[in-house]
Amino acid sequence: MQNKLTEEQILQLAPDDSSIKAGKGLATGSKWVLLECNERAIWGHCQGSGKNPYQTAVDLNNIAFKCSCPSRKFPCKHGLGLLLLYAKQADRFQQSEEPEWVTSWLSKRMEKAEKKEQKAKNDTPVDEAAQAKRQAQRHQKILNGIADLEIWMKDLLRNGLLNIPERAYTLFDNMARRMVDAQAPGLATRLRSIQEMNFSTERWKSELTDRLGKLYLLIRSYRHLDRLPEAWQDEIRTQIGYPQSKESVLAGEAVADRWLVLHKRSQKINDLHTDTYWFYGEQSGRFAVCLHFAVPGNLSDPGWIPGGTYSGELCFYRGTGLCRRALFKETTLSPESFIPTFCNDLQTAAAHYRRAIQENPLSEDIPVLVTNVVLSGQGSQLCLTDENAHSVTLQISEETKIDLLAITGGKPFSAFLLANADYWELKSMWYQTVYHT
């Protein structure tokens, strides 16, 4: 197998900037006393300051790293350096039989994946009576919680919204804690997202009313859950915070495709690290969101690389909407990537956004792909503009703006965006068919 990862994609796996610098320093043949490979892995010996060289390996099919060095970083600089060197100079690696330590590591990874799949298939006996009692108790707690939330929202509107920015933290944090106590973590998440809004922008009033409107629609929908179609019942329950077990999701219908990683977003709240991945299916044309959670001491990571393509079966969570959360049954890194299908202009992209909102009015961060756009300015506001002079308000950092202009030179490019009512966020782009994030 020929690894097609670019240097940019590999460096996105680095845990910090110092690892990037050190990894680049080790991406040279003179640092390695042994470089070997086969169709599923690369491995090498890197001479450090000690007597024995460090043994380093990379799983090429499902990117993962192993190294005998004492570093607590994952991946370490040796793993990054080895993969960078292979991406640039694969001919330096001699085809060879796997040594025992590489075979043992890969076998354990396969065994772990098989156990995980088997666990998903096993049917665990459920005490239905006890489960129904717990569900009824939780339902009542949520109803009590949303009754408090509805009174709080009405008081908020009666008192006016103009003074909210100066007291947003305590205002929304206290009610978010109340929703956690009511076993409605989905409502708590929405409240905390409002709390973290950028109130220094001109659009905060319209963004705030949009978010509060969706929050009110959600709690009213939960009160009338029994009147809704089954798909919407699943959607509302999930939005409130009811979990769907991995076993039940993986037991559903799977969509086999080649899936392109459009973007990865990492967030850390307290000690919980959350990675959100957006995927696009080559044949199905479907969008999907995959979440990965990690706590301190847990180094497990799916290793999906933005811009990379993975072959596999995705099972979607029950609900409704054009972009739903999903789980992979299994994935294999594809040696060849592909370019997604883009909307040809912003009018078509806006129509896609409207369809998504019509299908699920509670949706936020609608994924949109559009081509032939340029960065433009309207006063102090940045916009995306197409060749027909249609524009949308854009949200990007100053650093991203500079990088984008440096790559494109002001020429048209293709973009992946997350669209909301008042602004669209640029998350990744293609210039002359090359992916950048």
N, C-alpha and C positions, 0 to 999 in steps of 0.2 A: 504494500500500500504506500502511495506517495502522499505525505502530509502536505496539505495545501494551505495551512494556516499562515497568515501574514505575520510579520513582526508586531504590527499594531495589535492584532488579535491575541497573540501570545502574551504581550506585556499587560493586557487587561487582566490576566490571571494573577499578576503580582500583588502581594499584600500591601506594599507601600512603595514610595519613590526610591528609598534606599535599596530595596530589592531589585528594582528595575535597573538602577545603575550598576549594582554588583552582577546581576544576571548578564547584562550586556558585556561586562568585562570578562566573563567566563565563556562567551560565545565565540571562542577561537580555538582552533585545533591544538595550539601549543599548550593549552591548559589541561589537556586530556591525554592520559597514557593509554587509554583504550576507548574505541568508539565502535559499537556494533549494533546491528538491527535485524529484525525480520518483519513479517507482514503485520505483526500486532504490537510491537514495542521497539523502543530504542533504549540502549543502556551504555554506560561508560564508567570509567574510573577517573576521578579528578584528584590530582595530587594536591593536598592541602599542606598545612604546617606540620602535621603528624607523620609518623612512620608509614602508616598504611593509607592508600588513597581512599577517597569516599566513593562508595558504590551508589550510582544514581540511575534511575530508570523512569521511563515515561510510557504509559499505556496510550497507544495511538488511536485505538478504536473508541474508547471512552476516556477522554483525556484525564489522567490522574498521574500523580508523582510519588516516587519513593526515593529516599536518600538516607544513607547511614550517618550523615553529619548530625551534630547535636543541635542544630538550629530549631527554634520553636516556631519559625515562620513557615507558612504553607501556601504555595510551594516555596521551597528555599531557593537561594540564588543558584545552586548547582542544577536543580531541575529546570529552572528558567533558562540558564545558560545552555544546557544540553539541547533543549527544544529549539531555542533560537539558532543554535549552530546547525541543527538538522534542517530547519526551514531554509537556511541560507546555503548550506553546503552538504546536501544529503549524500553526495558521492564520497565524502570522507568516512562514512559509516560502512563497515564491512558486513555483508550478509553472513549470519552465523547462527549456530544452534544456541538456544537460550541456556544460560547458566542456571543452576538449580535455584538460586535466590530470586531470579526473575520469574521463573516458572512457578515457584511457590507463591510469590506475591500475586501474580495474575490469577492463579487457581483460587486463592482465597477471595479475590474480588468477585470471580464468577460464582463461587459458592455462596457468597453473601447475597448476590443479586438473585440467585435461584431460590434461596430461602425466603427472601422478601416476596418474590412472586408467588411461592407456595403458600405463604402466610395469607396473601390476598385471596387465594382460592379457597382456603379452608373456611368452612361454615362453623362459627362458634355458637353453641346453644345460647339462646337469649330467654331470660325470664320475662315474658311479655307482660305479665300483670305488674311486676315491679317497674318495668320500663314505662308502662302507661301511667302509673302513679307519679313517677318522677317527671314525666313530660307534662302532666296536668299541673303539678306544683310549679314547674318552671313557667308554664304559660301564664299562670295567675300572677307570678312575680313580675313577669314582663308587662302584663296589663297594668299592674300597679305602678310600675316604673314609667310607662309611657303616659299614664294619667298625670303624673308629676311633671313629665317633660312637656306635655301639651299646655299645662297651666303656666309653666315657666316661659314657654315660647310666646304665649299671648301677653304675659306681663312684659316681656322684652319689647314687643311691638307697641304696646301701650305707652311704655316709657320712652320710646324713640330709639333709633339706631345710631345717631350721630356720636354718642359718647362711648360706643362699644370699643373702638380701637384702643382707648387708654385703659380699659379694664378687661380686655379679651381673655387674658390668661386665667385669672381666677374665675371669671364668669363662666367660661366653657369647661374649664378643668373640673370644677365642683360638680357640674351636671354630668360630665363624662364619668366621674367616679360613681355617681348615683346609678348610671346605666350599667356599670360593671356589677354593682351590688344587685341590680335587677336581672342579672344574667342575660343582658342584651349587649354584648361587646361590639356588635356591628354599629349600634347607635353611638356607643362611646367613641368608636373610631371616627365616625362622621363629625362628632362634636370636636374632637381633637384636631381634625383637619381644618375646621373653621377657625379654631384657635390659632393655628399656625399660618393662616392667610397673611399675605403681605398687605398690611393696611396702609402702607405709604403710597400705593398707586392710586390713580384716579378711578379705577374700575372697582374698588373694593365694595362699594355700595351694591352694584348690580351682582357681583360675585356672591356677596353675603346673602342677598335676598334669594338668589338662585339656589344656594346650598340649603338655606332654611326652608325654602319651598319643597325641595326634594325630601328633606328630613320629615316635614309634616305629611307629605304624601305617603311616605313609608310607614309612619306610625298609624295613619288612618287605614292604610291597606291591611296592616296586621290585625286591626280590630275587626275587619270584615273578611278575614282569611277564608272562611268557609264558603264565601260566595264566588271565589276566584277559581279559574281553571287550574288543573293540577300543576302545570308547568309554572304558573305564577305563584302558586302556593310554595313550591320549592324555592323560587326566586326570593320571595319575601322572607321566608324563614332564614335563608342563607344571609340575606342582607341584614336581618336582625342579629344574627350571630349563631344560629343553630349550625352545628357541624354536619357535614356529610362525610361519613367514614371513607377512608381510602379503599377499603374492601368493596363497598357498594359502588363507588365510582368506577373502579377497575373491572367490576362485573358487568358494567354497561357496554354498549356498542362502541367499538374502537374505530378510529379513523386512521388508516394506514396512509402515510405520505412521506415526502421529504420536507422537513420543517426548517425554515430559515430563522435564525435568531435575529430579530430586528433590533432589540435593545435590551439592556440589563440595567435595572435601577437598584441600588443598595441603600438600605436605611437601617439605622440602629436606634432603637428606643429602649432605654434602660440597658438591660443586658441581652436583649433579644435582637439578633441581626437578621434582617429580612432581605432576601434578593428576589426581585420580581423580573421575570423574563417574558417578553412578548415574542410570539412565534407566528409565522405565516406559512401555510401549506402550499406547496407548488401546484399540485393537481386539484386539491379541494378549494383553494382560494380562501380558506378559513383562517381567522385570527384566533389565537389562544393565549391565555396567560397562565404561566406556571410560577408557583411560589416555592421558595426554599427558606426554611427557618433554621437558625443555628444559635446555640447558647455557648458561653465560654467553655472551652475544653472540647467542644464538638467540631471537628475539622471536616466532617463529611460535607461534600459539595458536589453537585452534579457536574460542574466543570463545563457547562455550556458556554460557548464563546460567541460574543456578538459578531455577526457576520458569518458565522459558521453554519453548516447545514447538517442536520441529523435525520437519519432514516429511522422511522419507528411508528408505533401505534399510540395515538392519543385518545384518552377517554375523558369526556367532558362532564363536568359537574351538572347536575340537573338544574334547570332554570330556563331563562329566556334571555335573548340578546345576541348581537352579532359577534361579541367577543366575550367568551366565558372562560372561567378557570378550568384547567385540565391537568391530568396526570399522564405521564408516559408509562406504558407497560415496560418498554425497553427502548434504548436508543443506541444508535451506532453512528459515529462521526462519518459523514460522507466525504469521499475524496474530492468531489466536485460540488461547487456551490451553484446558485442560480440567482437571477435577477427577478424580483417579484413583479406582479402586474400592477402598474400604477394608473391612477386617474390621470387623464391627459391635461386637465386644467383644474383650477380652483372651484369653478362652478360645479363640475362633476364631483369633486371631493366634498364640497358643501352638501350636495344632494345625498352622498353616502352618509355624512354625519347626521343629516335630518332623518334618514331612514332608521339609523341606529337609535336615535332618540325616540322616534315614533314606536319602535319595537319595544324599547325599554326606557321609559322616561326617567328612571332612577340612575341611568348610566352616567358615569363620569370617565374622563380620559378615553375618548373614543379613538381607536387606532385608525389612521388615515395614511394612505400612500399616494403621493402626487408627484408628477414630473414636470420638467420645463418651467421651473420657478426660479426667481432670483430674490436676494435680500434687498429690501428697499427701505426708505425712511419717509415718514409722514410727520413732519415736525420732530418731536422728541421720541416718537413711537416707531419701533421697528415693525416691518411688515414683510410678508411673502407676497410677491406679485407674479402673475403669469403673463404669457405673451398677449393675452386679451385685456391686460391692464386691470384684471380683477385682483383684489388684495384681501388678506386676512391679517388681523393683529397677531403678532408673533411674540412669544416669550422665550428669550434665550439670555444667557449670561454674557457679559462683555467679553470674557475669555473665549466662549464659544463663537461669538460674532467674529472676533479677530481670526480664529482658526479657520472658520468657514470662508472668510474672504481670502485668506492666504491660500487655501486649497483651490478655490474656484476662480479667483481673480475677478469676481463679479459676474461670471458667466452662469448660464442656467445649470441647474442640478436637479436631482431627484431626492425626495425627502420622505422620511417616516416621522409622523407627528402624532401627538396625543391632543385631540380636539375637545375643547370645552366651549361653553356658550360665548364667553367674552374674549377668549384668546386661545391660540394653538401653541403647543410646546414642540419645538424641534428637538428630536431625540437622536436621529442618525440620518446620514445622507449618502448618496452615491454620486460620484463625479467621474464621468467617463467610465462607467461600470465598476469603479472601485469603491468599496464600502468604507465609510468613516463614521466614527461615533465620538 
